[in-house]
Amino acid sequence: MNHSGKKKKVTFDDIAKYTGFSKTTISRYFNAPDSLTLENQDIIANALVSLDYKENKVARILANGNTEFIGIIIPNLLNHYYSEMLNRILLTYEHFGYKFLVFVGNEQEETERQYIRELLAYNIEGLIVLSFTLSSRELADLQIPVVTIEREDRYVCSVNTDNYMGGVQAASLLAKHDCDILIHINSTTTTSERPAYGRIRGFLDLCEEKKLAHRLIYAALGGPFEETQENLSSILKELDESYAGLKKGIFISGDTHANIFLNLLIRKYGSLPDDYLIVGFDDSPISKEAVIPITTVGQQIEKMAYEAVSLLVDQMEERKKRRPVPLTEPIHKVITPILIRRETTEKTSPSVL
C-alpha cells in the first residue's frame, strides 16, 4: 500500500499486466495506434481509465491527438450578451465533456489570427466564433470544424436568432402601446451580411406595413462604456428636442445599451418618463437586473449555446471515424426569439408572450 497519500504513477508495465498485452503492444498504442485493431485500442483505452484517470487524459492525447479542447473567440466581455453566451457555452462541459480555451478578439484582425494560431498549436478539435472580424471564408480554410454565433456565416456552420422576427416583435409591441414615433437604435457596424441586420429589416418592414411614424438611428455602440454612454446621451438629447410631447417607443439592439439608455433617462428625470417606452434585445441578465426591468426580445441564449456546441461536437466526432463523411454544405440553425414584457413597457407584472 502506498502510504504517501499520492497515487502511484502508472507505467507501461502496469498497463501490460492489466490488459494481458505485451509492453510492445502498449507502446504501439501510444506511438502508432492505427497498427492495432479497434478492439485492442478500446481494451487499452478502458484500462487507462480504470488505472488512473489523470494519466488517461494525457495518454489519450498522446495516443490519438484528441485534446478534447474547443477554442472560443468573442469580441469583448463588456457586452452582457457575450459574457452570458460564454457562460452558457462553458456550462455545456457537463453534457459534452469538452473543455474550452477562450480569447477576446477586440476586433483586431491580426490579433485574432494570432489567437487562432495559438489555439491550433494547442491542437483544438473545433472552434466557436462570435467575433465579426475574420470572414467565414477565412475561418472555413482552417481545416477544423467551425461554428459561428450571430455573425456572417456563409461558408461555415452557424447558430443564429431569427432576428427578423425579433425586429417585428419589438416594433409590434411598441405599436400596440400607441407610440407616436417608433425609433430603432442599432450599431454602425451592423451590415446586411450580419444576422443582426434582420432586427433592422423586421422593424422597418412592420413600421412601413402599418404606416407608422418611425426612424432608424445608427450609433457607435461597440466601443468603451464611456464612449457608448456619450453617444447614447447625445441621441437622448436630440430625441427630447425633436419629439417633445410625443410618446416615443425606443427599440435598442442589445440589452447592455438599452440599460445605459434607461440609466440616462433616470439620471435626467429621476424615473422613466411616461413618454418613453424601451425594448431591448437578447435577454441577458442585465435586462432583469436593471433598476427598472427591461422589456426585451429574448434570444434563448442557453439554447443557442447548447445548439452551437452540439453542432460542433457532431462534426468533431464525425472526423474521428475511420470513414468520416464531411458536410457537403454548412448547417445554419435558427432559434426563435421570445418577447419578454417587463416594466419599461408594462405597468403590470412581467409576462412572456
TIMISE-852296 format. One record per residue: residue in three letters; z, y, x of N, C-alpha, C in turn. Coordinates in steps of 0.001 Angstrom, whole numbers, plus 500000, padded with zeros to 6 digits. Example, Ala and Ser with C-alpha at 12.3 -4.5 7.8 and 13.67 -1.06 7.14 Angstrom:
REM residues 2
ALA507800494310513190507800495500512300507800496700513200/SER507080497750512850507140498940513670507870500030512900/
This chain:
REM residues 353
MET500000498793500849500000500000500000500000501255500883/ASN499274502254500487499204503493501242500306504424500767/HIS501322504675501641502480505480501241502286506964501536/SER501162507332502100500953508736502479500665509623501278/GLY500350508991500146500008509774498953498534510107498895/LYS497763509804499920496343510074499958495562508789499697/LYS494427508946499019493581507783498785492908507353500082/LYS492815506047500255492129505512501438490639505797501311/LYS490035506271502381488613506574502372487804505292502223/VAL486878505307501283486065504124501030484984504002502097/THR484870502799502684483871502540503724482766501641503193/PHE481672501534503970480595500611503617481139499190503492/ASP482107498852504346482688497508504330483401497257502990/ASP484132498282502490484823498151501199483821497930500066/ILE482748498689500110481728498578499055481048497222499121/ALA480769496759500338480128495454500517481005494338499958/LYS482302494379500268483223493347499774483319493396498254/TYR483331494585497690483479494739496245482261494187495503/THR481073494422496067479834494037495386479315492660495787/GLY479756492175496956479215490917497466477926491098498229/PHE477474492340498398476275492609499197476661492781500660/SER475655492729501534475892492972502956476011494474503203/LYS476608494829504343476695496251504687475305496847504894/THR474365496030505321472981496499505487472403496922504142/THR472690496123503106472202496461501764472834497759501271/ILE474127497924501530474815499156501129474202500351501849/SER473917500192503127473300501267503906471940501639503335/ARG471181500615502923469859500876502339469986501666501036/TYR471076501441500286471288502174499042471365503680499308/PHE472028504046500411472176505467500742470937506052501391/ASN470258505263502187469160505791503007467772505512502458/ALA467625504419501726466314504067501161466511503340499837/PRO467045504026498834467396503355497583466234502660496898/ASP465015503162497064463863502548496422463545501160496961/SER464145500821498118463915499489498683464744498426497957/LEU465675498869497089466484497942496301465973497894494866/THR466259496790494187465912496718492767466804497683491991/LEU466330498092490819467131498984489986468457498328489606/GLU468424497010489381469643496287489028470675496390490149/ASN470229496182491410471157496259492538471636497686492786/GLN470758498662492548471181500059492656472293500362491658/ASP472141499845490433473153500072489401474469499405489765/ILE474400498202490327475621497485490713476400498289491746/ILE475692498803492747476349499577493800476859500904493258/ALA476053501560492423476482502838491841477755502664491016/ASN477809501597490228479004501328489425480204501009490303/ALA479964500321491416481047500008492346481616501288492946/LEU480747502239493252481205503503493823482101504255492838/VAL481743504166491560482567504803490531483950504155490493/SER483975502833490530485240502104490438486124502321491660/LEU485502502440492830486286502528494067486839503923494339/ASP486046504948494044486514506304494353485568507321493727/TYR486031508000492721485162508944492006484693510090492879/LYS485586510651493672485207511786494515484176511372495549/GLU484410510251496182483427509751497148482102509479496450/ASN482190509035495206480979508690494478480066509890494286/LYS480648511076494037479818512262493847478957512526495076/VAL479578512470496245478836512691497482477841511561497699/ALA478288510344497425477428509186497653476174509242496794/ARG476328509650495552475165509719494669474147510750495171/ILE474658511879495641473751512910496157472992512379497374/LEU473706511706498275473071511142499458472053510074499070/ALA472391509314498023471538508190497651470263508619496947/ASN470366509540496006469178509836495197468819511313495125/GLY469577512161495790469240513589495812469592514320494539/ASN470203513644493572470553514283492301471918514957492420/THR471912516267492515473154517012492759473943517281491487/GLU473287517131490326473895517476489036474212518964488951/PHE473469519781489697473627521229489649472464521875488899/ILE472799522859488064471811523699487387472027525131487858/GLY470961525825488206471055527231488594470933528129487370/ILE471607529265487410471509530268486341471299531633486972/ILE470334532386486443470150533780486860470226534659485617/ILE471204535579485617471365536501484494471197537934485007/PRO470823538865484130470577540236484587471851540959485008/ASN472927540817484227474174541526484526475306540936483694/LEU476520541363483987477682540950483199478290542130482435/LEU477618543281482486478101544460481757477859544308480265/ASN476729543692479920476374543480478529477134542260478007/HIS477907542442476943478744541361476423477917540149475985/TYR476675540386475581475812539272475190475611538306476351/TYR475338538841477548475100537984478708476365537246479134/SER477485537937479109478729537281479527479115536178478545/GLU478881536407477257479201535367476275478217534205476355/MET476931534496476584475947533422476742476289532570477969/LEU476661533227479070477053532496480274478269531619479984/ASN479248532182479296480441531427478941480081530173478152/ARG479202530313477188478818529179476348477995528143477116/ILE477163528602478042476402527664478871477350526847479740/LEU478309527507480363479247526811481238480059525768480472/LEU480352526048479219481139525114478416480383523832478077/THR479053523823478249478288522597477957478542521506478985/TYR479249521828480082479615520800481062480346519649480377/GLU481178519983479393481948518967478684481038517943478024/HIS479857518354477611478934517451476908477918516800477842/PHE477316517602478725476209517090479541476627516660480949/GLY477746517188481456478219516791482779477530517475483937/TYR476677518475483664476021519213484749476849520437485118/LYS476863520745486400477604521902486917476630523050487166/PHE477163524251487369476304525436487410476576526312488633/LEU475494526844489182475557527855490235474941529118489653/VAL475705530225489647475305531426488917475061532591489861/PHE473940533301489636473644534539490360473334535642489354/VAL473760536865489673473458538040488860472318538799489533/GLY471188538907488831469966539416489456469893540921489623/ASN470455541684488664470407543155488701468993543720488764/GLU468034542975488208466656543453488041465955543787489359/GLN466333543113490430465688543313491724464848542076492066/GLU463517542237492117462626541088492298462939540301493562/GLU462980540970494697463193540255495959464582539631496024/THR465551540314495427466906539749495374466893538447494588/GLU466217538451493445466176537240492618465405536117493314/ARG464354536463494015463623535427494763464511534815495841/GLN465311535656496490466246535159497495467282534240496852/TYR467769534620495678468728533776494964468108532428494612/ILE466861532448494179466193531192493821466019530312495054/ARG465653530916496183465538530131497424466889529501497775/GLU467952530263497585469297529757497858469633528587496929/LEU469298528734495656469560527672494690468757526414495016/LEU467502526599495380466663525449495730467198524749496978/ALA467773525522497909468356524927499114469547524038498767/TYR470210524345497653471306523504497163470790522345496306/ASN469470522228496234468834521114495535469210521067494051/ILE469199522234493411469451522247491968468396521397491269/GLU468770520840490130467852519980489393467087520743488318/GLY467585521924487934466919522730486923467434524154486988/LEU466765525058486243467093526480486317467048527093484924/ILE468085527878484588468115528661483350468031530132483730/VAL467101530854483119466873532258483484466982533151482251/LEU467895534118482307467990535140481274467440536473481771/SER467307536607483079466779537830483676465297538002483331/PHE464866539259483228463473539563482865462568539743484085/THR463126539776485270462439540347486436461200539581486867/LEU461310538264487016460197537459487510459393536887486349/SER458080536828486499457221536342485424457410534847485204/SER457103534390484002457201532962483709456183532169484529/ARG455076532820484893454090532159485756454710531816487103/GLU455445532748487676456110532515488951457204531454488815/LEU457943531503487726459005530518487510458423529110487335/ALA457285529024486668456652527720486437456194527073487734/ASP455953527877488752455482527359490042456606526805490912/LEU457844526833490441458973526400491260459067524884491405/GLN458333524162490579458311522688490644459632522040490264/ILE460448522757489504461632522165488884461627522598487420/PRO462318521865486547462373522289485148463040523657485003/VAL462450524510484173462983525854483924463042526093482424/VAL464148526653481960464276527095480571464730528552480588/THR464061529390479829464460530797479738465100531059478376/ILE465891532129478309466532532537477063466221534011476822/GLU465585534311475705465298535687475277464584536523476345/ARG463488535991476852462659536759477787461243536191477730/GLU460312536856478421458911536403478435458856534949478892/ASP458108534119478165458228532668478358456906531896478227/ARG455809532544478497454505531927478226454319530585478935/TYR454790530471480171454489529282480977455683528336481158/VAL456812528656480562457996527803480722458639527555479360/CYS459502526560479293460228526272478058461248527389477793/SER461592527562476516462487528666476191463275528394474914/VAL464351529165474775465118529224473531465283530698473186/ASN464844531081472013464912532467471576465436532556470146/THR465931533728469804466277534039468417465001534412467665/ASP465002534187466367463938534737465531464222536235465390/ASN463808536982466390464125538404466465463477539208465342/TYR462288538784464935461604539492463846462441539418462573/MET462914538215462259463769538059461084465019538920461211/GLY465579538997462419466765539814462641466512541276462366/GLY465349541778462786464986543171462517464847543443461033/VAL464261542482460324464113542609458872465485542594458196/GLN466371541698458637467712541609458056468477542922458207/ALA468427543490459417469155544730459680468620545870458815/ALA467305546029458784466709547118458004466968546924456511/SER466884545680456032467107545399454608468521545772454190/LEU469504545437455033470891545755454699471101547262454610/LEU470576547989455581470735549452455571470025550071454370/ALA468870549487454007468137549982452844468936549765451557/LYS469619548616451462470423548319450264471586549291450111/HIS472010549885451223473100550866451169472563552284450921/ASP471286552367450544470674553651450158470759554709451253/CYS470515554294452487470464555273453580469245556184453399/ASP469414557458453726468306558413453605467306558243454752/ILE467793557836455905466933557639457073467427556406457836/LEU466505555507458179466840554316458974466374554562460405/ILE467251554309461362466951554594462769467224553351463606/HIS466246552957464378466436551822465290466432552329466727/ILE467502552004467465467615552380468875467442551128469718/ASN466465551154470625466178549992471467465953550444472912/SER465957549485473811465817549794475231464383550167475591/THR464247551066476540462916551464477018462190550303477696/THR462933549271478095462313548132478794461822547052477839/THR462014547245476537461612546223475562460120546332475269/THR459332545506475947457877545485475768457482544377474799/SER456235544377474381455764543394473399455809541968473934/GLU455893541780475268455965540437475834457347539803475641/ARG458353540621475419459712540106475297460025539729473850/PRO460737538619473653461093538223472289461822539327471522/ALA462673540116472226463448541161471559462561542216470907/TYR461283542277471282460366543222470645460240542912469152/GLY460494541653468799460445541273467389461426542060466541/ARG462541542513467130463518543317466396462870544631465948/ILE462094545221466858461392546464466558460359546232465460/ARG459563545167465630458478544869464700459009544576463300/GLY460092543794463229460674543467461931461222544698461229/PHE461895545552462006462443546801461466461323547689460923/LEU460281547890461731459187548774461330458436548228460124/ASP458166546924460117457411546338459005458169546462457688/LEU459474546227457718460272546335456489460284547771455979/CYS460485548708456928460517550125456535459178550569455958/GLU458082550144456564456759550551456084456431549891454749/GLU456828548617454610456566547908453354457322548557452192/LYS458573548953452449459405549549451390459247551076451316/LYS458379551602452202458137553051452246459446553833452445/LEU460214553402453446461493554018453764461329555004454911/ALA462024556129454832462023557070455952462699556383457144/HIS462029556408458270462579555689459421462137556323460734/ARG462809555895461793462498556427463122462884555389464177/LEU462069555265465196462335554373466329462643555223467549/ILE463778554967468199464175555720469389464332554763470562/TYR463598555020471625463766554245472858464746554987473770/ALA465655554237474393466639554851475285466880553938476479/ALA467266554533477614467619553749478799469018553170478572/LEU469069551850478257470334551219477897470779550148478884/GLY469961549889479884470270548765480761471026549113482025/GLY471322550397482234471958550831483477473470550783483411/PRO474135551497484335475598551556484351476152552108483045/PHE477399551794482746478038552206481496477960553718481299/GLU478286554485482347478319555940482218476944556494481831/GLU475898555928482426474535556382482117474167556040480675/THR474486554817480257474193554401478889474957555254477885/GLN476227555504478177477048556334477287476467557745477160/GLU476040558298478279475466559648478256474180559690477425/ASN473349558662477573472089558622476819472348558485475317/LEU473313557649474940473630557487473527474317558738472969/SER475082559413473812475713560665473393474658561726473065/SER473617561775473877472518562722473624471808562391472316/ILE471614561089472067470972560671470818471830561058469621/LEU473147560827469723474051561185468630473987562685468331/LYS473998563497469359473934564954469180472655565344468439/GLU471547564717468839470256565047468229470194564566466780/LEU470783563391466481470791562879465109471643563765464209/ASP472785564204464737473647565104463963472907566387463582/GLU472122566901464519471401568150464285470199567953463365/SER469471566862463571468223566645462825468456566141461409/TYR469541565394461190469745564748459889471109565090459289/ALA471541566321459492472825566775458931472809566625457415/GLY473881566049456879473987565886455428473272564671454883/LEU472523563944455716471812562746455278472589561495455674/LYS472453560461454880473090559176455169472222558413456152/LYS472770558153457326471985557601458434472343556130458678/GLY471356555255458589471545553830458886471055553548460292/ILE471977553195461193471653553030462606471633551537462959/PHE470496551044463392470347549669463865470165549727465380/ILE471141549213466121471113549271467581470905547862468146/SER469979547729469066469570546419469573470557545875470603/GLY471763545542470154472775544972471037474157545466470671/ASP475111544556470554476463544937470140477194545773471182/THR476921545547472463477555546354473506477236547828473291/HIS475963548116472997475532549506472810475949550034471443/ALA475995549156470452476498549574469138477961549989469241/ASN478725549278470061480141549622470234480304550958470957/ILE479462551221471964479514552513472656479195553647471674/PHE478185553440470838477792554462469850478917554679468840/LEU479539553594468396480663553684467471481814554486468083/ASN482136554195469351483225554917470024482918556403470160/LEU481652556730470403481267558144470498481494558860469166/LEU481157558176468067481370558761466742482862558977466464/ILE483664557978466811485103558076466548485738559172467412/ARG485296559305468655485798560372469524485463561746468958/LYS484271561844468374483803563134467881484431563505466540/TYR484588562491465660485020562782464289486401562212463929/GLY486985561390464810488288560803464513488220559515463724/SER487054559233463164486817557983462430485306557815462291/LEU484871556719461665483444556539461412483058557359460186/PRO482222558383460361481865559236459215481156558449458117/ASP481310558885456894480682558211455756479163558249455820/ASP478619559236456548477154559341456591476538558540457739/TYR477331557675458388476800556789459426477136555328459096/LEU476124554488459053476297553036458961475685552425460216/ILE476332551427460766475882550855462046475708549341461924/VAL474579548866462438474322547423462561473946547134464014/GLY474635546189464612474312545767465977473464544503465987/PHE473413543875467150472614542646467267473228541760468339/ASP473505540530467997473859539384468857475160538690468464/ASP476141539416467882477441538837467537478178538317468768/SER478145539087469855479015538796470993480432539227470606/PRO481468538781471326482853539052470912483171540527470658/ILE482506541441471366482807542862471208482586543332469776/SER481679542685469036481396543118467663482605542884466757/LYS483358541811467017484567541539466236485762542332466760/GLU485773542597468073486934543217468713486890544749468676/ALA485781545311468259485645546778468212486729547388467331/VAL487067548646467582488126549317466828487818549288465330/ILE486540549366464987486065549074463631485058547932463783/PRO485354546729463297484451545588463487483026545906463036/ILE482065545514463884480680545950463723479836544914462982/THR479155545356461944478143544525461287477058544195462304/THR476609542947462307475655542555463353474732541446462880/VAL473586541361463534472684540226463345473093539171464375/GLY473729538114463915474275537103464819473199536200465383/GLN473209536065466717472204535239467383472586533763467510/GLN473745533373467006474211531994467179474206531625468670/ILE474944532388469455474928532251470912475337530852471354/GLU476349530290470728476797528945471103475673527926470916/LYS474971528023469807473863527096469541472721527304470523/MET472416528566470833471336528853471781471650528283473163/ALA472898528462473596473299527943474908473164526426474952/TYR473645525761473908473566524297473851472110523832473857/GLU471271524475473054469857524076472976469144524296474305/ALA469495525362475008468862525646476297469212524569477321/VAL470488524227477415470905523190478370470337521841477960/SER470350521540476669469808520272476181468330520136476525/LEU467574521201476308466138521197476616465905520996478105/LEU466741521612478933466613521464480383466991520053480822/VAL468082519537480283468548518192480657467494517142480293/ASP466854517295479147465801516347478762464711516278479826/GLN464322517437480343463280517471481374463776516899482696/MET465020517209483053465571516720484314465727515200484293/GLU466183514666483166466350513223483049465001512512483059/GLU464004513123482455462664512533482457462131512399483878/ARG462388513391484718461900513366486101462531512247486922/LYS463673511722486479464359510668487225463824509270486900/LYS462980509186485878462417507890485507461365507450486522/ARG461142506136486588460138505618487529458739506118487183/ARG458463506245485891457167506763485463457390507947484522/PRO457771509081485083458049510250484233456801510749483526/VAL457015511252482322455916511837481549456170513335481436/PRO455476514140482234455720515593482199455227516207480894/LEU455804517356480553455365518072479357453932518557479529/THR453144518450478467451764518952478527451719520457478292/GLU452729520984477607452839522426477397454305522772477151/PRO454688524011477395456098524391477231456586524230475794/ILE457868523932475658458519523857474358459266525167474118/HIS459036525777472966459714527034472622460541526815471359/LYS461862526840471498462748526669470352463175528039469828/VAL463174528179468515463529529453467884464731529222466966/ILE465769530009467164467014529874466412467116530982465362/THR467450530615464152467554531580463047468797532458463195/PRO468658533771463086469835534657463154470584534679461826/ILE471849535069461874472682535136460670473280536536460565/LEU472992537224459482473527538569459269475019538487458949/ILE475835539187459725477293539166459540477755540568459171/ARG478200540717457948478623542026457452480075542302457845/ARG480271543445458483481633543874458820481812545339458408/GLU482808545995458958483267547264458393482404548480458715/THR481450548364459632480600549529459914479512549711458853/THR479423548739457907478532548943456745479257548642455439/GLU480374547924455504481049547470454286482462548057454220/LYS482895548367453052484279548819452856485187547664452472/THR484547546555452087485313545355451703485495544458452917/SER486137543321452734486392542382453841485088541787454338/PRO485036541366455639483813540851456236483309539598455518/SER481988539413455530481399538212454958480151537848455729/VAL479691536621455545478483536145456204477450535831455142/LEU476218536318455310475130536008454383474220534971454986/
